[in-house]
Amino acid sequence: MNVRWNALTTLLVVTLLGGACVERETLVLFGTELRQRARAEVFTHAPHYLHIVHLDQIYQVRIPAEESADALRRILAAQLPGGYDVSRVVSVFVYTTDTDTAQVDIGLDETHAMSVIRQQDGSLVHDYFERQGNAFVQLPELTADVTAGLDMDDVRLLHFASSPGDGLPATSTLFEFRMEPAGEFTAGDDVNTSIGDTLLMSMRLNKGLNTLDVYGSDFVKVMMRDNPVDPGKIYCGNSEACGAGSPDDSCLFPPAGPEGPARCVSSGSGCCNQVLVQARAMSEDGTVPFDFAELFDFKDGFVMSYPKTREYLAYFYLVGRHMKMDPASMKNYIDATIQISRAMKALQGSDDAAVIVDDEFISVFTTFSQNHMGTGSKDLDAAMRTMQAEMMPMRGATRAEVVRYLEDEEAFSSRQTEPATGLVEENQQPTGP
């Protein structure tokens, strides 16, 4: 099973993981030794990424386990529900709170879930097992055909979905056992999105959504006004998976950078982050009209504190998985980010009478929601319908009312507000192609 280790993010694609090979003579899984000569690869996440998501480390240990495949299947048969056919299993992800990668000794008490990839009728299927008490219980909603590579963002969501406690463990390890030659299960350039979409829409299982804030050090440097970038660099995501690019690609040069059109490191498939170009064009002095560092802090301190705002955060991440790269859609993403930034400042202020959901806010997010209907994702359609249904009753809501609503969602149940005249009608057509 080939897993793409480049993370698809809300705004661009970056590569996060660096690895090192370590030879293991003995592996221990759930108390059973697996003797093999294969070298395990230990991957760590980049410090800048960990700083953004407020974690110390997420280790990923990839183990070529062809020579111990039969023993692994026997271990699985003893742990998984009776009747589960382990004979066709080709890969296993074991999600743990283990913090010691000096040896591979995976205990049941540190394991909270497993993903199993199996063959079925010539294709691959993903199953997820959550440890409940002393047993692994299958969650059928996370069974999905693996029609393309698993994305690292989705693997992290799976890793943290059933992790213990309300927060995320500061340090944790996921182990991947590859029981068949990886080349036989190489996926195409696309990634499988259905598993991650389902996780994001589950308010119980999406606790790892905070780890989707992956923007790469170059991207964050550009977006942070007080952190100047190195002159002469091109900021296109620096993703090796994006291809050679085209001379016609337009990417952002930092201030005082070279003149002329930028040659992006990405192809025209969307890796070149046109958001940067659009954002810079909106400001005469070359700075962007919002600060992502402030937005990150607002998300971690305010948005994650309430079930409703956390639900909407999942919606935005869901949009990021299906985002459109045409200029009109990119302009709407910028407008939406500006509206969120404005609302953030008002919510963090002291004026309880400040209007949070004004006509401009509704106009921007009406376009936003309509633009992402009909993408082929049932989860995204449901999220956008919810956004549309809940937005108009909030028209004119002040800071005090929004906070009261978040603390008690029933506070607005009897609030009747007439729609803003013309707002919905003038945005009936999606801005995308």
C-alpha positions as CSV (number, residue, x, y, z in Angstrom):
1,M,0.0,0.0,0.0
2,N,1.6,3.3,-1.1
3,V,0.7,6.3,1.1
4,R,1.4,9.8,-0.2
5,W,3.3,11.6,2.6
6,N,2.6,15.0,1.3
7,A,-0.2,16.8,3.2
8,L,-3.1,18.4,1.4
9,T,-3.9,21.5,3.3
10,T,-6.6,24.2,3.2
11,L,-4.5,26.4,1.0
12,L,-1.5,24.5,-0.4
13,V,0.4,21.3,-0.5
14,V,3.6,20.9,1.6
15,T,5.9,18.0,2.5
16,L,6.2,17.6,6.2
17,L,8.0,14.5,7.1
18,G,11.7,13.6,7.3
19,G,12.8,10.1,7.9
20,A,15.7,7.9,9.0
21,C,16.2,4.2,8.7
22,V,16.9,2.2,11.9
23,E,17.6,-1.5,11.9
24,R,15.5,-3.6,14.2
25,E,16.2,-7.2,15.0
26,T,13.1,-7.8,17.1
27,L,9.7,-6.2,16.9
28,V,7.1,-6.7,19.6
29,L,3.4,-6.2,18.8
30,F,0.9,-6.7,21.6
31,G,3.3,-9.0,23.5
32,T,4.3,-11.1,20.5
33,E,7.8,-10.9,19.0
34,L,8.2,-10.5,15.3
35,R,11.7,-11.4,14.2
36,Q,12.8,-9.9,10.9
37,R,15.7,-8.1,9.3
38,A,13.8,-5.3,7.5
39,R,14.8,-1.8,8.4
40,A,12.2,0.4,10.0
41,E,11.9,4.1,8.9
42,V,11.2,6.6,11.6
43,F,9.6,9.8,10.4
44,T,9.2,13.0,12.4
45,H,7.2,16.1,11.8
46,A,8.8,19.5,11.1
47,P,9.3,21.7,14.1
48,H,7.5,24.6,12.5
49,Y,4.4,22.4,11.9
50,L,4.5,21.2,15.4
51,H,4.6,24.7,16.7
52,I,1.5,25.7,14.7
53,V,-0.5,22.7,16.0
54,H,0.9,23.0,19.6
55,L,2.3,19.4,19.8
56,D,5.7,18.2,20.8
57,Q,6.0,15.4,18.2
58,I,4.1,12.9,16.1
59,Y,6.3,10.0,15.2
60,Q,5.5,7.7,12.3
61,V,7.3,4.4,12.1
62,R,7.0,2.6,8.8
63,I,7.9,-1.1,8.9
64,P,8.3,-3.4,5.9
65,A,6.7,-6.5,7.3
66,E,6.6,-8.9,4.4
67,E,8.7,-11.6,6.2
68,S,6.5,-11.4,9.3
69,A,3.1,-11.1,7.5
70,D,1.8,-14.4,8.7
71,A,2.7,-13.7,12.3
72,L,1.1,-10.3,12.1
73,R,-2.1,-11.8,10.7
74,R,-2.2,-14.3,13.6
75,I,-1.9,-11.4,16.1
76,L,-4.7,-9.5,14.3
77,A,-6.9,-12.5,14.4
78,A,-6.6,-12.7,18.2
79,Q,-7.5,-9.0,18.6
80,L,-10.1,-8.2,16.0
81,P,-13.8,-9.3,16.2
82,G,-14.5,-12.9,15.5
83,G,-15.1,-13.8,11.9
84,Y,-13.0,-10.9,10.5
85,D,-10.9,-12.3,7.7
86,V,-7.3,-11.4,8.2
87,S,-6.0,-13.4,5.3
88,R,-6.2,-10.6,2.8
89,V,-4.8,-7.8,5.1
90,V,-1.9,-6.0,3.4
91,S,-1.2,-3.0,5.7
92,V,-1.9,-2.1,9.3
93,F,-1.7,1.3,11.0
94,V,-1.5,1.0,14.8
95,Y,-2.4,4.3,16.5
96,T,-0.7,4.7,19.9
97,T,0.4,7.1,22.6
98,D,3.8,5.4,22.6
99,T,6.6,7.9,22.9
100,D,9.7,5.7,22.6
101,T,10.9,5.0,19.1
102,A,14.3,3.6,20.2
103,Q,12.6,0.2,20.1
104,V,9.4,-1.1,18.5
105,D,7.5,-2.6,21.4
106,I,3.8,-1.8,20.9
107,G,1.6,-2.5,23.9
108,L,-2.2,-2.8,24.0
109,D,-2.4,-0.3,26.9
110,E,-0.9,2.4,24.6
111,T,-3.0,1.5,21.6
112,H,-6.3,3.3,21.0
113,A,-7.2,2.2,17.4
114,M,-6.0,0.5,14.2
115,S,-6.6,1.0,10.5
116,V,-6.5,-2.2,8.4
117,I,-6.1,-2.2,4.7
118,R,-7.3,-5.4,3.0
119,Q,-7.8,-6.7,-0.5
120,Q,-11.3,-7.4,-1.7
121,D,-12.2,-8.5,-5.2
122,G,-9.0,-7.0,-6.7
123,S,-9.4,-3.6,-4.9
124,L,-8.4,-2.3,-1.5
125,V,-10.7,-1.5,1.5
126,H,-10.0,0.4,4.6
127,D,-11.5,-0.7,8.0
128,Y,-11.1,1.1,11.3
129,F,-11.1,-0.5,14.8
130,E,-11.5,1.5,17.9
131,R,-10.3,0.1,21.2
132,Q,-13.2,0.1,23.6
133,G,-12.3,-1.4,27.0
134,N,-10.4,-4.5,26.2
135,A,-11.7,-5.1,22.7
136,F,-11.3,-3.6,19.3
137,V,-14.6,-2.6,17.8
138,Q,-15.1,-1.9,14.1
139,L,-16.7,1.5,13.2
140,P,-18.5,0.7,9.9
141,E,-18.8,4.4,8.9
142,L,-15.1,4.4,8.3
143,T,-15.0,1.4,6.0
144,A,-14.2,2.8,2.6
145,D,-12.8,1.7,-0.7
146,V,-9.2,2.8,-1.1
147,T,-9.4,4.1,-4.6
148,A,-6.3,6.3,-4.3
149,G,-3.4,7.0,-1.9
150,L,-4.2,7.8,1.7
151,D,-3.2,11.4,2.5
152,M,-1.1,12.2,5.6
153,D,-3.8,14.6,6.8
154,D,-6.3,11.7,6.8
155,V,-3.8,9.4,8.5
156,R,-3.4,12.0,11.3
157,L,-7.2,12.3,11.6
158,L,-7.4,8.6,12.0
159,H,-4.5,8.5,14.4
160,F,-6.2,11.0,16.8
161,A,-9.8,10.1,16.3
162,S,-10.0,7.8,19.3
163,S,-7.0,9.0,21.2
164,P,-7.6,9.2,25.0
165,G,-8.8,12.4,26.7
166,D,-10.4,15.6,25.4
167,G,-7.1,17.0,24.0
168,L,-4.4,15.5,21.9
169,P,-1.4,13.7,23.3
170,A,1.7,16.0,23.1
171,T,3.8,13.2,21.8
172,S,2.5,10.1,20.1
173,T,3.4,7.4,17.5
174,L,1.6,5.7,14.7
175,F,3.1,2.5,13.3
176,E,2.6,1.3,9.8
177,F,3.2,-2.4,9.0
178,R,3.4,-3.0,5.2
179,M,2.8,-6.7,4.7
180,E,2.9,-6.7,0.9
181,P,5.4,-5.1,-1.5
182,A,4.5,-1.4,-1.7
183,G,4.9,-1.4,-5.5
184,E,2.0,-3.7,-5.9
185,F,-0.3,-1.2,-4.2
186,T,0.9,2.0,-5.7
187,A,-2.0,4.5,-6.1
188,G,-2.3,7.2,-8.6
189,D,-1.7,10.9,-8.2
190,D,-5.2,11.4,-6.6
191,V,-5.8,10.9,-3.0
192,N,-8.7,9.1,-1.3
193,T,-11.0,11.8,0.3
194,S,-14.0,9.9,1.6
195,I,-12.4,8.7,4.9
196,G,-11.2,12.1,5.9
197,D,-14.5,13.8,4.9
198,T,-16.4,11.3,7.1
199,L,-14.0,12.0,10.0
200,L,-14.4,15.8,9.7
201,M,-18.2,15.5,9.8
202,S,-18.1,13.4,13.0
203,M,-18.0,15.7,16.0
204,R,-16.9,12.7,18.1
205,L,-14.1,11.6,15.8
206,N,-12.8,14.8,14.3
207,K,-10.6,15.8,17.4
208,G,-7.5,15.6,15.2
209,L,-8.8,18.4,12.9
210,N,-6.4,20.8,14.7
211,T,-3.5,19.0,13.1
212,L,-4.7,20.1,9.6
213,D,-3.1,23.5,10.1
214,V,-0.2,22.7,7.9
215,Y,1.1,25.7,5.9
216,G,4.8,25.2,5.8
217,S,7.4,27.7,7.0
218,D,7.7,29.6,3.8
219,F,3.9,30.1,3.6
220,V,3.7,31.3,7.2
221,K,6.6,33.7,6.7
222,V,4.8,35.3,3.8
223,M,1.5,35.6,5.6
224,M,3.0,37.0,8.9
225,R,3.5,40.8,8.4
226,D,6.2,41.1,11.0
227,N,8.3,38.2,9.8
228,P,10.1,39.2,6.5
229,V,10.9,36.5,4.0
230,D,14.2,35.8,2.5
231,P,14.6,37.9,-0.7
232,G,14.9,36.1,-3.9
233,K,12.8,33.1,-3.1
234,I,9.6,31.9,-4.8
235,Y,6.8,30.7,-2.6
236,C,4.7,28.0,-4.3
237,G,4.5,25.5,-1.5
238,N,7.9,23.8,-2.3
239,S,6.1,20.4,-2.8
240,E,8.0,17.8,-4.7
241,A,4.7,16.2,-5.6
242,C,3.5,19.1,-7.7
243,G,5.6,18.7,-10.8
244,A,7.9,21.0,-12.7
245,G,5.3,23.8,-13.3
246,S,4.9,26.2,-16.2
247,P,6.5,29.5,-17.1
248,D,2.9,31.0,-17.1
249,D,2.4,30.1,-13.4
250,S,2.1,33.2,-11.2
251,C,3.6,33.0,-7.7
252,L,4.4,35.5,-5.1
253,F,7.9,37.0,-4.9
254,P,8.8,38.6,-1.5
255,P,9.4,42.3,-1.3
256,A,12.6,43.4,-3.2
257,G,12.6,40.0,-5.0
258,P,13.5,39.6,-8.6
259,E,11.4,41.2,-11.3
260,G,9.4,39.4,-13.9
261,P,7.0,36.5,-13.8
262,A,7.7,33.7,-11.3
263,R,8.3,30.2,-12.4
264,C,6.3,28.1,-10.0
265,V,7.5,24.7,-8.7
266,S,4.0,23.4,-9.2
267,S,1.9,22.5,-12.2
268,G,-1.4,24.1,-13.1
269,S,-3.3,21.6,-10.9
270,G,-3.6,24.0,-8.0
271,C,-0.4,23.6,-6.0
272,C,0.7,27.1,-6.9
273,N,-1.0,29.0,-4.3
274,Q,-2.9,31.8,-6.1
275,V,-4.3,32.9,-2.7
276,L,-0.9,34.6,-2.1
277,V,-1.1,36.5,-5.4
278,Q,-4.7,37.6,-4.7
279,A,-4.0,38.6,-1.1
280,R,-1.0,40.7,-2.0
281,A,-2.8,42.4,-4.9
282,M,-5.4,43.6,-2.4
283,S,-2.9,45.7,-0.6
284,E,-0.9,48.7,-2.1
285,D,2.0,48.2,0.3
286,G,2.5,44.5,-0.7
287,T,1.3,43.1,2.7
288,V,-1.6,40.8,3.0
289,P,-4.9,42.1,4.5
290,F,-4.9,39.6,7.4
291,D,-2.4,37.8,9.6
292,F,-2.6,34.0,9.7
293,A,-0.7,33.9,13.0
294,E,-3.5,35.8,14.7
295,L,-6.1,33.6,13.1
296,F,-4.3,30.4,14.3
297,D,-4.3,31.8,17.9
298,F,-8.0,32.7,17.6
299,K,-8.8,29.2,16.4
300,D,-7.0,27.5,19.2
301,G,-8.2,29.9,21.9
302,F,-11.8,30.7,20.9
303,V,-13.0,28.5,18.0
304,M,-12.0,25.2,19.7
305,S,-13.9,26.2,22.9
306,Y,-17.4,25.8,21.5
307,P,-19.1,22.9,19.8
308,K,-20.8,25.1,17.1
309,T,-17.6,27.0,16.1
310,R,-15.7,23.7,16.1
311,E,-18.4,22.3,13.8
312,Y,-17.9,25.2,11.4
313,L,-14.1,24.8,11.6
314,A,-14.7,21.2,10.3
315,Y,-16.8,22.7,7.5
316,F,-14.0,25.0,6.4
317,Y,-11.4,22.2,6.5
318,L,-13.9,20.1,4.4
319,V,-14.0,23.0,1.9
320,G,-10.2,23.0,1.8
321,R,-10.3,19.4,0.6
322,H,-12.5,20.3,-2.3
323,M,-11.4,23.9,-2.9
324,K,-11.6,25.5,-6.3
325,M,-8.6,27.2,-7.9
326,D,-10.3,29.6,-10.3
327,P,-9.6,33.3,-9.7
328,A,-13.2,34.1,-8.6
329,S,-13.2,31.3,-6.0
330,M,-9.8,32.4,-4.8
331,K,-11.1,36.0,-4.4
332,N,-14.0,34.6,-2.4
333,Y,-11.6,32.7,-0.1
334,I,-9.7,35.9,0.5
335,D,-13.0,37.8,1.2
336,A,-14.1,35.0,3.6
337,T,-10.8,35.1,5.5
338,I,-11.1,38.9,5.8
339,Q,-14.6,38.5,7.2
340,I,-13.4,35.9,9.7
341,S,-10.5,38.2,10.7
342,R,-12.9,41.1,11.2
343,A,-15.2,38.9,13.3
344,M,-12.3,37.6,15.3
345,K,-11.3,41.2,16.3
346,A,-14.8,42.0,17.3
347,L,-15.3,38.9,19.3
348,Q,-12.1,39.5,21.1
349,G,-13.0,43.1,21.8
350,S,-15.2,44.5,24.6
351,D,-18.0,46.1,22.6
352,D,-21.0,43.8,23.1
353,A,-23.1,45.9,20.6
354,A,-20.6,45.3,17.8
355,V,-22.4,43.6,14.9
356,I,-20.7,40.3,13.9
357,V,-23.0,39.0,11.2
358,D,-23.6,42.0,8.9
359,D,-24.8,42.1,5.3
360,E,-21.3,41.9,3.9
361,F,-20.6,38.8,6.0
362,I,-23.8,37.1,4.8
363,S,-23.1,38.1,1.1
364,V,-19.5,36.6,1.2
365,F,-20.6,33.4,2.9
366,T,-23.7,33.0,0.7
367,T,-21.3,33.0,-2.3
368,F,-18.9,30.7,-0.3
369,S,-21.6,28.1,0.5
370,Q,-23.2,28.1,-3.0
371,N,-19.8,27.8,-4.7
372,H,-19.2,24.5,-2.9
373,M,-22.5,22.8,-3.6
374,G,-22.6,20.0,-6.1
375,T,-18.9,19.1,-5.9
376,G,-19.7,15.4,-5.6
377,S,-19.1,15.2,-1.8
378,K,-22.3,14.5,0.1
379,D,-20.6,15.6,3.3
380,L,-19.7,18.9,1.8
381,D,-23.2,19.4,0.4
382,A,-24.6,18.8,3.9
383,A,-22.2,21.2,5.5
384,M,-23.0,24.0,3.0
385,R,-26.8,23.4,3.4
386,T,-26.3,23.8,7.2
387,M,-24.3,27.0,6.7
388,Q,-27.0,28.5,4.5
389,A,-29.8,27.5,6.8
390,E,-28.2,28.8,10.0
391,M,-26.7,32.0,8.5
392,M,-29.8,34.2,7.8
393,P,-31.4,33.9,11.3
394,M,-28.0,35.2,12.7
395,R,-28.2,38.4,10.5
396,G,-27.5,41.4,12.6
397,A,-26.2,39.4,15.6
398,T,-24.0,41.3,18.0
399,R,-21.0,40.1,19.9
400,A,-23.1,39.6,23.0
401,E,-25.7,37.6,21.0
402,V,-23.1,35.5,19.2
403,V,-21.4,34.5,22.5
404,R,-24.7,33.8,24.1
405,Y,-25.6,31.6,21.1
406,L,-22.4,29.7,21.3
407,E,-22.8,29.1,25.0
408,D,-26.4,28.1,24.5
409,E,-27.4,27.2,21.0
410,E,-31.1,27.4,21.9
411,A,-30.8,31.1,22.7
412,F,-31.6,31.9,19.1
413,S,-34.4,29.3,18.6
414,S,-37.1,31.9,18.9
415,R,-35.3,34.7,17.1
416,Q,-37.1,35.6,13.9
417,T,-35.2,37.7,11.3
418,E,-36.3,38.6,7.8
419,P,-33.7,37.8,5.1
420,A,-31.6,40.7,3.8
421,T,-33.3,41.9,0.6
422,G,-31.4,40.9,-2.5
423,L,-28.5,39.3,-0.8
424,V,-29.4,35.7,-1.5
425,E,-30.8,36.5,-5.0
426,E,-27.7,38.3,-6.2
427,N,-25.5,35.4,-5.3
428,Q,-27.5,32.5,-6.7
429,Q,-24.8,31.7,-9.3
430,P,-21.7,30.0,-8.0
431,T,-18.5,31.9,-8.7
432,G,-16.6,28.9,-9.9
433,P,-16.7,27.3,-13.3
